[in-house]
Amino acid sequence: MLNALLTAVQEAGGALSPEAAKNYLSMLGSGLSIGLVVIGVGLGIGRIGGSAAEGISRQPEAAGTIQTAAIILAALIEGVALFGLVITILYM
């Protein structure tokens, strides 16, 4: 499936002028990178949430500390996601 998509992109890029092809491929790359950033952030925050829930279930007395650490880590991951999205938009 990916091979067919790349073949279609190459054929469409060959029929366009060089400037239009560059813009077209730039948009394609930006879309792919935004998707990868969102997938990575979703996986990272999911792992943090799962690990925090597991840690709280094992040591309920440390729930406040674990929850605070999980919130801070989730905020750091979202900061990296915003940085990745801004860089992607700048390269469009």
Helices and strands as residue ranges (DSSP letters): H 2-15, H 18-58, G 60-62, H 63-90
